[in-house]
Amino acid sequence: MIGRIAGIIIHKGLDQALIDVRGVGYIVHVSERTAASLPRVGEAVALFTELVVREDLLQLYGFTSLLEKEWHKLLTSVQGVGAKVSLAILGTLGTDGVARAIALGDGAAVRRAPGVGPKLAQRVVLELKDKAPAIMALGATLGGSPALESDEVIEANTDADAPAPKPRKPRAAPGPDLAAIASAEALSALSNLGYAPSEAASAVAEASANDPSATTPALIRAALRALAPKE
Protein backbone atom coordinates (compact mmCIF):
# COMPACT_ATOMS: atom_id res chain seq x y z
CA MET A 1 0.00 0.00 0.00
CA ILE A 2 1.34 3.43 -0.96
CA GLY A 3 0.50 5.79 1.89
CA ARG A 4 2.65 8.78 0.99
CA ILE A 5 4.43 10.09 -2.08
CA ALA A 6 7.12 12.77 -2.43
CA GLY A 7 8.73 14.03 -5.60
CA ILE A 8 8.78 16.69 -8.30
CA ILE A 9 5.62 17.84 -10.06
CA ILE A 10 6.09 17.44 -13.81
CA HIS A 11 2.47 18.06 -14.82
CA LYS A 12 -0.65 19.51 -13.16
CA GLY A 13 -4.25 19.10 -14.23
CA LEU A 14 -7.55 20.22 -12.73
CA ASP A 15 -7.94 16.98 -10.79
CA GLN A 16 -4.60 15.17 -10.98
CA ALA A 17 -0.85 15.61 -10.90
CA LEU A 18 2.03 13.67 -12.41
CA ILE A 19 4.78 13.38 -9.80
CA ASP A 20 8.29 12.19 -10.58
CA VAL A 21 9.74 10.10 -7.76
CA ARG A 22 13.38 9.37 -8.61
CA GLY A 23 12.64 8.62 -12.26
CA VAL A 24 9.22 7.00 -11.87
CA GLY A 25 6.14 9.07 -12.70
CA TYR A 26 3.02 8.57 -10.60
CA ILE A 27 -0.39 9.90 -11.63
CA VAL A 28 -2.10 11.06 -8.44
CA HIS A 29 -5.79 11.98 -8.53
CA VAL A 30 -6.71 14.89 -6.26
CA SER A 31 -9.62 17.23 -5.57
CA GLU A 32 -9.72 20.54 -7.45
CA ARG A 33 -9.05 22.31 -4.15
CA THR A 34 -5.93 20.23 -3.58
CA ALA A 35 -4.78 20.67 -7.19
CA ALA A 36 -5.03 24.45 -6.82
CA SER A 37 -2.90 24.34 -3.66
CA LEU A 38 -0.07 22.29 -5.16
CA PRO A 39 3.31 23.90 -5.93
CA ARG A 40 4.22 24.85 -9.48
CA VAL A 41 5.52 22.40 -12.08
CA GLY A 42 9.16 21.65 -11.33
CA GLU A 43 8.80 22.08 -7.58
CA ALA A 44 8.81 19.51 -4.80
CA VAL A 45 5.62 18.17 -3.25
CA ALA A 46 4.51 15.54 -0.75
CA LEU A 47 1.03 14.05 -0.44
CA PHE A 48 -0.63 11.41 1.67
CA THR A 49 -2.14 8.79 -0.62
CA GLU A 50 -4.75 6.07 -0.87
CA LEU A 51 -4.21 3.29 -3.42
CA VAL A 52 -7.35 1.77 -4.92
CA VAL A 53 -6.79 -1.67 -6.44
CA ARG A 54 -9.50 -3.45 -8.39
CA GLU A 55 -9.56 -6.10 -11.07
CA ASP A 56 -9.57 -3.49 -13.84
CA LEU A 57 -8.31 -0.44 -11.95
CA LEU A 58 -5.19 0.79 -10.19
CA GLN A 59 -5.46 4.43 -9.08
CA LEU A 60 -3.65 6.61 -6.57
CA TYR A 61 -5.50 9.40 -4.74
CA GLY A 62 -3.67 12.21 -2.99
CA PHE A 63 -4.47 14.36 0.04
CA THR A 64 -2.81 17.34 1.68
CA SER A 65 -3.42 15.98 5.20
CA LEU A 66 -4.30 12.73 6.93
CA LEU A 67 -7.50 14.44 8.06
CA GLU A 68 -8.58 14.93 4.44
CA LYS A 69 -7.72 11.28 3.77
CA GLU A 70 -9.86 10.13 6.71
CA TRP A 71 -12.82 12.18 5.46
CA HIS A 72 -12.33 10.61 2.02
CA LYS A 73 -12.44 7.11 3.52
CA LEU A 74 -15.57 7.98 5.49
CA LEU A 75 -17.34 9.53 2.51
CA THR A 76 -16.62 6.53 0.28
CA SER A 77 -18.19 4.23 2.87
CA VAL A 78 -21.58 5.62 1.78
CA GLN A 79 -23.25 3.66 -1.02
CA GLY A 80 -23.12 5.66 -4.23
CA VAL A 81 -20.11 7.75 -3.19
CA GLY A 82 -17.08 6.66 -5.15
CA ALA A 83 -13.62 8.16 -5.05
CA LYS A 84 -14.42 10.81 -7.67
CA VAL A 85 -17.59 11.93 -5.91
CA SER A 86 -15.75 12.06 -2.58
CA LEU A 87 -13.03 14.25 -4.11
CA ALA A 88 -15.73 16.47 -5.62
CA ILE A 89 -17.31 16.94 -2.18
CA LEU A 90 -13.95 17.63 -0.52
CA GLY A 91 -12.93 19.93 -3.34
CA THR A 92 -16.14 21.94 -3.02
CA LEU A 93 -16.42 22.13 0.77
CA GLY A 94 -12.98 21.35 2.20
CA THR A 95 -12.59 19.26 5.35
CA ASP A 96 -14.11 21.94 7.59
CA GLY A 97 -17.07 22.38 5.28
CA VAL A 98 -17.70 18.64 5.09
CA ALA A 99 -17.59 18.39 8.89
CA ARG A 100 -20.07 21.25 9.28
CA ALA A 101 -22.43 19.97 6.59
CA ILE A 102 -22.64 16.50 8.08
CA ALA A 103 -22.82 17.63 11.70
CA LEU A 104 -25.61 20.10 10.86
CA GLY A 105 -27.43 17.74 8.50
CA ASP A 106 -26.96 20.27 5.71
CA GLY A 107 -27.62 18.24 2.59
CA ALA A 108 -27.89 21.41 0.50
CA ALA A 109 -24.21 22.15 1.12
CA VAL A 110 -23.21 18.65 -0.02
CA ARG A 111 -25.36 19.06 -3.12
CA ARG A 112 -23.12 21.89 -4.30
CA ALA A 113 -20.49 19.32 -5.25
CA PRO A 114 -20.56 18.30 -8.94
CA GLY A 115 -22.27 14.95 -9.49
CA VAL A 116 -24.13 14.93 -6.17
CA GLY A 117 -27.91 14.89 -6.36
CA PRO A 118 -30.39 15.58 -3.54
CA LYS A 119 -30.96 11.92 -2.61
CA LEU A 120 -27.24 11.15 -2.41
CA ALA A 121 -26.54 14.32 -0.43
CA GLN A 122 -29.24 13.41 2.07
CA ARG A 123 -27.88 9.88 2.37
CA VAL A 124 -24.41 11.25 3.11
CA VAL A 125 -25.53 13.49 5.98
CA LEU A 126 -27.88 10.89 7.45
CA GLU A 127 -25.50 7.93 7.32
CA LEU A 128 -22.45 9.84 8.56
CA LYS A 129 -24.00 12.05 11.24
CA ASP A 130 -23.04 9.66 14.04
CA LYS A 131 -19.64 8.84 12.51
CA ALA A 132 -18.51 12.39 11.76
CA PRO A 133 -17.64 13.37 15.38
CA ALA A 134 -14.89 10.73 15.48
CA ILE A 135 -13.22 12.25 12.39
CA MET A 136 -13.75 15.81 13.66
CA ALA A 137 -11.95 14.79 16.87
CA LEU A 138 -8.90 13.80 14.81
CA GLY A 139 -8.47 17.35 13.54
CA ALA A 140 -6.09 18.26 16.35
CA THR A 141 -3.62 15.53 15.39
CA LEU A 142 -4.12 14.85 11.67
CA GLY A 143 -4.49 18.35 10.23
CA GLY A 144 -0.86 18.88 9.23
CA SER A 145 0.59 18.46 5.75
CA PRO A 146 3.17 15.77 4.97
CA ALA A 147 6.64 17.21 5.53
CA LEU A 148 9.39 16.98 2.93
CA GLU A 149 12.88 16.04 4.07
CA SER A 150 15.68 18.08 2.52
CA ASP A 151 17.37 14.99 1.04
CA GLU A 152 14.19 13.25 -0.07
CA VAL A 153 13.49 14.88 -3.43
CA ILE A 154 15.95 14.71 -6.30
CA GLU A 155 15.60 17.33 -9.01
CA ALA A 156 14.66 15.91 -12.41
CA ASN A 157 17.51 15.80 -14.95
CA THR A 158 17.13 14.71 -18.59
CA ASP A 159 20.73 15.33 -19.71
CA ALA A 160 22.64 12.05 -19.65
CA ASP A 161 26.01 13.87 -19.72
CA ALA A 162 25.16 16.20 -16.89
CA PRO A 163 26.53 15.59 -13.38
CA ALA A 164 24.39 13.70 -10.89
CA PRO A 165 21.46 15.77 -9.67
CA LYS A 166 21.55 17.31 -6.25
CA PRO A 167 18.82 17.18 -3.63
CA ARG A 168 16.39 20.04 -4.14
CA LYS A 169 15.37 22.14 -1.19
CA PRO A 170 11.62 21.71 -0.76
CA ARG A 171 9.08 24.37 0.06
CA ALA A 172 8.12 24.63 3.69
CA ALA A 173 5.01 22.55 4.37
CA PRO A 174 1.85 24.53 5.13
CA GLY A 175 0.98 24.90 8.79
CA PRO A 176 -1.70 22.91 10.56
CA ASP A 177 -5.39 23.57 9.98
CA LEU A 178 -6.12 25.83 12.96
CA ALA A 179 -9.89 25.70 12.44
CA ALA A 180 -9.86 21.90 12.50
CA ILE A 181 -7.71 21.91 15.64
CA ALA A 182 -10.03 24.36 17.42
CA SER A 183 -13.10 22.31 16.47
CA ALA A 184 -11.46 19.07 17.62
CA GLU A 185 -10.46 20.57 20.96
CA ALA A 186 -13.91 22.10 21.51
CA LEU A 187 -15.55 18.79 20.64
CA SER A 188 -13.29 16.99 23.12
CA ALA A 189 -14.14 19.50 25.86
CA LEU A 190 -17.88 19.11 25.30
CA SER A 191 -17.58 15.32 25.27
CA ASN A 192 -15.76 15.49 28.60
CA LEU A 193 -18.69 17.52 29.94
CA GLY A 194 -21.01 14.64 29.08
CA TYR A 195 -22.60 15.81 25.83
CA ALA A 196 -23.36 13.17 23.22
CA PRO A 197 -20.90 13.21 20.28
CA SER A 198 -23.55 14.02 17.67
CA GLU A 199 -25.08 16.95 19.57
CA ALA A 200 -21.65 18.27 20.54
CA ALA A 201 -20.49 18.04 16.92
CA SER A 202 -23.59 19.87 15.73
CA ALA A 203 -23.11 22.69 18.25
CA VAL A 204 -19.40 23.06 17.42
CA ALA A 205 -20.12 23.00 13.69
CA GLU A 206 -22.73 25.73 14.07
CA ALA A 207 -20.39 27.87 16.15
CA SER A 208 -17.58 27.37 13.63
CA ALA A 209 -19.87 28.28 10.74
CA ASN A 210 -20.80 31.54 12.49
CA ASP A 211 -17.16 32.39 13.19
CA PRO A 212 -14.64 30.35 11.12
CA SER A 213 -11.68 32.03 12.86
CA ALA A 214 -12.94 31.35 16.40
CA THR A 215 -10.44 30.04 18.93
CA THR A 216 -11.08 26.92 20.99
CA PRO A 217 -12.43 28.83 24.05
CA ALA A 218 -14.72 30.89 21.83
CA LEU A 219 -16.07 27.77 20.13
CA ILE A 220 -16.71 26.11 23.49
CA ARG A 221 -18.61 29.13 24.80
CA ALA A 222 -20.70 29.43 21.64
CA ALA A 223 -21.42 25.70 21.57
CA LEU A 224 -22.46 25.70 25.23
CA ARG A 225 -24.87 28.56 24.53
CA ALA A 226 -26.37 26.55 21.67
CA LEU A 227 -26.68 23.47 23.88
CA ALA A 228 -28.23 25.31 26.83
CA PRO A 229 -31.88 24.42 27.51
CA LYS A 230 -34.21 26.85 25.82
CA GLU A 231 -36.67 28.56 28.14
Contacts in CASP RR format, 6 or more apart in sequence:
PFRMAT RR
TARGET T0000
AUTHOR 0000-0000-0000
METHOD contacts of the structure
MODEL  1
MIGRIAGIIIHKGLDQALIDVRGVGYIVHVSERTAASLPRVGEAVALFTE
LVVREDLLQLYGFTSLLEKEWHKLLTSVQGVGAKVSLAILGTLGTDGVAR
AIALGDGAAVRRAPGVGPKLAQRVVLELKDKAPAIMALGATLGGSPALES
DEVIEANTDADAPAPKPRKPRAAPGPDLAAIASAEALSALSNLGYAPSEA
ASAVAEASANDPSATTPALIRAALRALAPKE
1 51 0 8 1.000
2 49 0 8 1.000
2 51 0 8 1.000
2 60 0 8 1.000
3 48 0 8 1.000
3 49 0 8 1.000
3 50 0 8 1.000
3 51 0 8 1.000
4 46 0 8 1.000
4 47 0 8 1.000
4 48 0 8 1.000
4 49 0 8 1.000
4 146 0 8 1.000
5 19 0 8 1.000
5 21 0 8 1.000
5 26 0 8 1.000
5 28 0 8 1.000
5 46 0 8 1.000
5 47 0 8 1.000
5 49 0 8 1.000
5 60 0 8 1.000
5 62 0 8 1.000
6 21 0 8 1.000
6 44 0 8 1.000
6 45 0 8 1.000
6 46 0 8 1.000
6 47 0 8 1.000
6 146 0 8 1.000
6 148 0 8 1.000
6 149 0 8 1.000
6 152 0 8 1.000
6 153 0 8 1.000
7 19 0 8 1.000
7 20 0 8 1.000
7 21 0 8 1.000
7 22 0 8 1.000
7 44 0 8 1.000
7 45 0 8 1.000
7 46 0 8 1.000
7 152 0 8 1.000
7 153 0 8 1.000
8 19 0 8 1.000
8 20 0 8 1.000
8 42 0 8 1.000
8 43 0 8 1.000
8 44 0 8 1.000
8 45 0 8 1.000
8 153 0 8 1.000
8 154 0 8 1.000
8 155 0 8 1.000
8 156 0 8 1.000
8 168 0 8 1.000
9 17 0 8 1.000
9 18 0 8 1.000
9 19 0 8 1.000
9 20 0 8 1.000
9 38 0 8 1.000
9 39 0 8 1.000
9 40 0 8 1.000
9 41 0 8 1.000
9 42 0 8 1.000
9 43 0 8 1.000
9 44 0 8 1.000
9 45 0 8 1.000
10 18 0 8 1.000
10 19 0 8 1.000
10 20 0 8 1.000
10 25 0 8 1.000
10 41 0 8 1.000
10 42 0 8 1.000
10 156 0 8 1.000
11 17 0 8 1.000
11 18 0 8 1.000
11 41 0 8 1.000
12 18 0 8 1.000
12 35 0 8 1.000
12 38 0 8 1.000
12 40 0 8 1.000
12 41 0 8 1.000
13 35 0 8 1.000
14 32 0 8 1.000
14 35 0 8 1.000
15 29 0 8 1.000
15 30 0 8 1.000
15 31 0 8 1.000
15 32 0 8 1.000
15 35 0 8 1.000
15 87 0 8 1.000
16 27 0 8 1.000
16 28 0 8 1.000
16 29 0 8 1.000
16 30 0 8 1.000
16 35 0 8 1.000
17 27 0 8 1.000
17 28 0 8 1.000
17 30 0 8 1.000
17 35 0 8 1.000
17 38 0 8 1.000
17 45 0 8 1.000
18 25 0 8 1.000
18 26 0 8 1.000
18 27 0 8 1.000
18 28 0 8 1.000
19 25 0 8 1.000
19 26 0 8 1.000
19 28 0 8 1.000
19 45 0 8 1.000
19 47 0 8 1.000
20 156 0 8 1.000
22 154 0 8 1.000
23 156 0 8 1.000
26 60 0 8 1.000
27 59 0 8 1.000
27 60 0 8 1.000
28 47 0 8 1.000
28 49 0 8 1.000
28 60 0 8 1.000
28 61 0 8 1.000
28 62 0 8 1.000
29 59 0 8 1.000
29 60 0 8 1.000
29 61 0 8 1.000
29 62 0 8 1.000
29 83 0 8 1.000
29 84 0 8 1.000
29 87 0 8 1.000
30 38 0 8 1.000
30 47 0 8 1.000
30 61 0 8 1.000
30 62 0 8 1.000
30 63 0 8 1.000
30 87 0 8 1.000
31 87 0 8 1.000
31 88 0 8 1.000
31 90 0 8 1.000
31 91 0 8 1.000
31 94 0 8 1.000
32 87 0 8 1.000
32 88 0 8 1.000
32 91 0 8 1.000
33 90 0 8 1.000
33 91 0 8 1.000
33 92 0 8 1.000
33 94 0 8 1.000
34 47 0 8 1.000
34 62 0 8 1.000
34 63 0 8 1.000
34 64 0 8 1.000
34 68 0 8 1.000
34 90 0 8 1.000
34 91 0 8 1.000
37 64 0 8 1.000
37 174 0 8 1.000
38 45 0 8 1.000
39 45 0 8 1.000
39 171 0 8 1.000
42 156 0 8 1.000
43 170 0 8 1.000
43 171 0 8 1.000
44 148 0 8 1.000
44 153 0 8 1.000
44 168 0 8 1.000
44 169 0 8 1.000
44 170 0 8 1.000
44 171 0 8 1.000
45 148 0 8 1.000
46 145 0 8 1.000
46 146 0 8 1.000
46 147 0 8 1.000
46 148 0 8 1.000
46 152 0 8 1.000
46 170 0 8 1.000
46 173 0 8 1.000
47 62 0 8 1.000
47 63 0 8 1.000
47 64 0 8 1.000
47 146 0 8 1.000
48 62 0 8 1.000
48 63 0 8 1.000
48 64 0 8 1.000
48 65 0 8 1.000
48 66 0 8 1.000
48 68 0 8 1.000
48 69 0 8 1.000
48 146 0 8 1.000
49 60 0 8 1.000
49 61 0 8 1.000
49 62 0 8 1.000
49 63 0 8 1.000
49 69 0 8 1.000
50 60 0 8 1.000
50 61 0 8 1.000
50 62 0 8 1.000
50 63 0 8 1.000
50 69 0 8 1.000
50 72 0 8 1.000
50 73 0 8 1.000
51 58 0 8 1.000
51 59 0 8 1.000
51 60 0 8 1.000
51 61 0 8 1.000
52 58 0 8 1.000
52 59 0 8 1.000
52 60 0 8 1.000
52 61 0 8 1.000
52 83 0 8 1.000
59 83 0 8 1.000
61 72 0 8 1.000
61 83 0 8 1.000
61 87 0 8 1.000
62 69 0 8 1.000
63 69 0 8 1.000
63 72 0 8 1.000
64 145 0 8 1.000
64 146 0 8 1.000
64 174 0 8 1.000
65 95 0 8 1.000
65 142 0 8 1.000
65 143 0 8 1.000
65 144 0 8 1.000
65 145 0 8 1.000
65 146 0 8 1.000
65 177 0 8 1.000
66 138 0 8 1.000
66 142 0 8 1.000
66 143 0 8 1.000
66 144 0 8 1.000
67 95 0 8 1.000
67 135 0 8 1.000
67 138 0 8 1.000
67 139 0 8 1.000
67 142 0 8 1.000
67 143 0 8 1.000
67 144 0 8 1.000
67 177 0 8 1.000
67 180 0 8 1.000
68 90 0 8 1.000
68 94 0 8 1.000
68 95 0 8 1.000
70 135 0 8 1.000
70 138 0 8 1.000
70 142 0 8 1.000
71 86 0 8 1.000
71 90 0 8 1.000
71 95 0 8 1.000
71 98 0 8 1.000
71 99 0 8 1.000
71 135 0 8 1.000
72 83 0 8 1.000
72 86 0 8 1.000
72 87 0 8 1.000
72 90 0 8 1.000
74 128 0 8 1.000
74 131 0 8 1.000
74 132 0 8 1.000
74 135 0 8 1.000
75 81 0 8 1.000
75 82 0 8 1.000
75 85 0 8 1.000
75 86 0 8 1.000
75 89 0 8 1.000
75 90 0 8 1.000
75 98 0 8 1.000
75 124 0 8 1.000
75 128 0 8 1.000
76 82 0 8 1.000
76 83 0 8 1.000
76 86 0 8 1.000
77 127 0 8 1.000
77 128 0 8 1.000
77 131 0 8 1.000
78 120 0 8 1.000
78 123 0 8 1.000
78 124 0 8 1.000
78 127 0 8 1.000
78 128 0 8 1.000
79 123 0 8 1.000
80 120 0 8 1.000
80 123 0 8 1.000
81 89 0 8 1.000
81 120 0 8 1.000
81 124 0 8 1.000
85 113 0 8 1.000
85 115 0 8 1.000
85 116 0 8 1.000
85 120 0 8 1.000
88 113 0 8 1.000
88 114 0 8 1.000
88 115 0 8 1.000
88 116 0 8 1.000
89 98 0 8 1.000
89 110 0 8 1.000
89 113 0 8 1.000
89 116 0 8 1.000
89 124 0 8 1.000
90 98 0 8 1.000
91 113 0 8 1.000
92 112 0 8 1.000
92 113 0 8 1.000
92 114 0 8 1.000
93 100 0 8 1.000
93 101 0 8 1.000
93 109 0 8 1.000
93 110 0 8 1.000
93 112 0 8 1.000
93 113 0 8 1.000
95 177 0 8 1.000
95 180 0 8 1.000
96 177 0 8 1.000
96 179 0 8 1.000
96 180 0 8 1.000
96 183 0 8 1.000
96 208 0 8 1.000
96 212 0 8 1.000
97 109 0 8 1.000
98 110 0 8 1.000
99 132 0 8 1.000
99 135 0 8 1.000
99 136 0 8 1.000
99 180 0 8 1.000
99 183 0 8 1.000
99 201 0 8 1.000
99 205 0 8 1.000
100 106 0 8 1.000
100 109 0 8 1.000
100 205 0 8 1.000
100 206 0 8 1.000
100 208 0 8 1.000
100 209 0 8 1.000
101 107 0 8 1.000
101 109 0 8 1.000
101 110 0 8 1.000
101 125 0 8 1.000
102 110 0 8 1.000
102 124 0 8 1.000
102 125 0 8 1.000
102 128 0 8 1.000
102 129 0 8 1.000
102 132 0 8 1.000
103 129 0 8 1.000
103 132 0 8 1.000
103 133 0 8 1.000
103 136 0 8 1.000
103 198 0 8 1.000
103 201 0 8 1.000
103 202 0 8 1.000
103 204 0 8 1.000
103 205 0 8 1.000
103 206 0 8 1.000
104 202 0 8 1.000
104 205 0 8 1.000
104 206 0 8 1.000
104 209 0 8 1.000
105 125 0 8 1.000
105 126 0 8 1.000
105 129 0 8 1.000
105 202 0 8 1.000
106 125 0 8 1.000
107 118 0 8 1.000
107 121 0 8 1.000
107 122 0 8 1.000
107 124 0 8 1.000
107 125 0 8 1.000
108 121 0 8 1.000
110 116 0 8 1.000
110 120 0 8 1.000
110 121 0 8 1.000
110 124 0 8 1.000
110 125 0 8 1.000
111 117 0 8 1.000
111 118 0 8 1.000
111 121 0 8 1.000
116 124 0 8 1.000
129 198 0 8 1.000
130 197 0 8 1.000
130 198 0 8 1.000
132 201 0 8 1.000
133 187 0 8 1.000
133 197 0 8 1.000
133 198 0 8 1.000
133 200 0 8 1.000
133 201 0 8 1.000
134 197 0 8 1.000
136 180 0 8 1.000
136 183 0 8 1.000
136 184 0 8 1.000
136 187 0 8 1.000
136 201 0 8 1.000
136 204 0 8 1.000
136 205 0 8 1.000
137 184 0 8 1.000
137 187 0 8 1.000
137 188 0 8 1.000
137 191 0 8 1.000
138 184 0 8 1.000
139 177 0 8 1.000
139 180 0 8 1.000
139 181 0 8 1.000
139 183 0 8 1.000
139 184 0 8 1.000
140 180 0 8 1.000
140 181 0 8 1.000
140 184 0 8 1.000
140 185 0 8 1.000
140 188 0 8 1.000
141 184 0 8 1.000
143 176 0 8 1.000
143 177 0 8 1.000
143 180 0 8 1.000
143 181 0 8 1.000
144 173 0 8 1.000
144 174 0 8 1.000
144 175 0 8 1.000
144 176 0 8 1.000
144 177 0 8 1.000
145 173 0 8 1.000
145 174 0 8 1.000
145 175 0 8 1.000
146 173 0 8 1.000
147 173 0 8 1.000
148 170 0 8 1.000
148 171 0 8 1.000
148 173 0 8 1.000
149 170 0 8 1.000
150 167 0 8 1.000
150 169 0 8 1.000
150 170 0 8 1.000
151 167 0 8 1.000
152 167 0 8 1.000
152 170 0 8 1.000
153 167 0 8 1.000
153 168 0 8 1.000
153 170 0 8 1.000
154 165 0 8 1.000
154 166 0 8 1.000
154 167 0 8 1.000
154 168 0 8 1.000
155 165 0 8 1.000
155 166 0 8 1.000
155 167 0 8 1.000
155 168 0 8 1.000
156 165 0 8 1.000
157 165 0 8 1.000
179 208 0 8 1.000
179 212 0 8 1.000
179 213 0 8 1.000
181 216 0 8 1.000
182 208 0 8 1.000
182 214 0 8 1.000
182 215 0 8 1.000
182 216 0 8 1.000
182 219 0 8 1.000
183 204 0 8 1.000
183 205 0 8 1.000
183 208 0 8 1.000
183 219 0 8 1.000
185 216 0 8 1.000
185 219 0 8 1.000
186 204 0 8 1.000
186 207 0 8 1.000
186 216 0 8 1.000
186 219 0 8 1.000
186 220 0 8 1.000
186 223 0 8 1.000
187 197 0 8 1.000
187 200 0 8 1.000
187 201 0 8 1.000
187 204 0 8 1.000
189 216 0 8 1.000
189 220 0 8 1.000
190 200 0 8 1.000
190 203 0 8 1.000
190 204 0 8 1.000
190 220 0 8 1.000
190 223 0 8 1.000
190 224 0 8 1.000
190 227 0 8 1.000
191 197 0 8 1.000
191 200 0 8 1.000
195 203 0 8 1.000
195 227 0 8 1.000
199 227 0 8 1.000
200 223 0 8 1.000
200 227 0 8 1.000
203 222 0 8 1.000
203 223 0 8 1.000
203 224 0 8 1.000
203 226 0 8 1.000
203 227 0 8 1.000
204 219 0 8 1.000
204 223 0 8 1.000
206 222 0 8 1.000
206 223 0 8 1.000
206 226 0 8 1.000
207 214 0 8 1.000
207 218 0 8 1.000
207 219 0 8 1.000
207 222 0 8 1.000
207 223 0 8 1.000
207 226 0 8 1.000
208 214 0 8 1.000
208 219 0 8 1.000
210 222 0 8 1.000
211 218 0 8 1.000
211 219 0 8 1.000
211 222 0 8 1.000
214 222 0 8 1.000
END
